[in-house]
């Protein structure tokens, strides 16, 4: 018995399915140590994390391609019972350690809790 062979019209172009990793801005390799512009988390962990982590990671991938290495956070005065709002710089390397749960200190946990 001969199986039918299917063919498509030559003018029909099929586009292969876009891998999920490229939609999120990820590459298959996620370095063990921080490298600016490389993914902070492997795809499997990123898909398990809350949407806020995925949103931050997508922004980080875009910002690091533009040359950013850190960002400024404004903290309202009432969070720490200060007289004025304060600002501090957060490095992407610090966020990498926080997301990978490495070397956590009180300042990083406080930042994450905000």
C-alpha positions in Angstrom: 0.0 0.0 0.0 1.4 3.3 -1.0 0.9 6.3 1.4 -0.3 9.6 -0.1 2.3 12.3 -0.5 1.3 15.7 0.3 2.7 18.7 -1.4 2.0 22.4 -1.1 1.8 25.0 -3.8 5.3 26.6 -4.3 3.8 30.1 -3.8 2.7 29.2 -0.2 5.4 30.1 2.3 5.2 28.7 5.8 7.0 30.4 8.6 8.4 28.1 11.3 7.0 28.5 14.8 8.8 31.1 16.8 10.5 29.5 19.9 9.3 30.8 23.2 12.8 31.7 24.3 13.2 34.2 21.5 9.9 35.9 22.4 11.1 36.5 25.9 14.5 37.6 24.7 16.3 34.5 26.0 19.1 32.5 24.5 19.5 28.8 25.2 22.5 29.4 27.4 22.2 31.1 30.7 25.7 31.8 32.2 26.4 30.6 35.8 28.1 34.0 36.6 26.6 37.4 35.7 27.4 38.8 32.3 25.7 42.1 31.3 23.3 41.5 28.4 23.0 37.7 29.1 19.9 36.1 30.6 19.8 36.2 34.4 17.6 33.1 34.7 17.2 29.9 32.7 13.9 29.7 30.7 12.5 26.9 32.9 12.9 29.0 36.1 11.7 32.2 34.4 8.4 30.5 33.3 7.8 29.3 36.9 8.4 32.7 38.4 5.6 35.4 38.8 4.9 37.7 35.9 6.7 40.6 37.6 10.0 38.7 37.4 9.4 38.0 33.7 8.5 41.6 33.0 11.7 42.8 34.8 13.8 40.3 32.9 12.4 41.4 29.6 13.1 45.1 30.5 16.6 44.1 31.7 17.4 42.4 28.3 16.3 45.5 26.4 18.1 48.0 28.7 21.4 46.0 28.8 21.5 46.0 25.0 21.3 49.8 25.2 24.3 49.8 27.5 22.7 50.2 30.9 24.4 48.6 33.8 22.3 49.9 36.7 19.2 51.9 37.5 17.9 54.3 40.1 15.1 53.5 42.6 13.2 56.2 44.4 12.0 55.2 47.8 9.2 57.1 49.5 10.1 58.6 52.9 7.4 56.7 54.8 9.0 53.3 53.9 11.9 54.0 56.2 10.5 56.9 58.3 12.7 59.5 56.8 12.1 63.2 56.3 12.5 63.1 52.5 12.3 60.6 49.7 15.6 59.0 48.9 17.2 57.5 45.8 19.7 54.7 45.4 21.4 52.9 42.6 20.8 49.2 41.9 23.3 47.4 39.8 22.1 44.6 37.5 24.7 42.4 39.1 22.9 42.8 42.5 19.6 41.9 40.8 21.2 38.8 39.3 22.4 37.7 42.8 18.9 38.4 44.2 17.1 36.4 41.4 19.6 33.5 41.7 19.3 33.6 45.5 23.1 34.1 46.0 24.7 36.1 48.8 21.5 37.7 50.0 21.9 40.5 52.5 19.4 42.7 54.3 19.6 45.5 51.7 18.7 43.2 48.9 15.8 41.5 50.7 14.5 45.0 51.6 14.7 46.1 48.0 12.9 42.9 46.8 10.2 43.4 49.4 9.4 46.9 48.1 
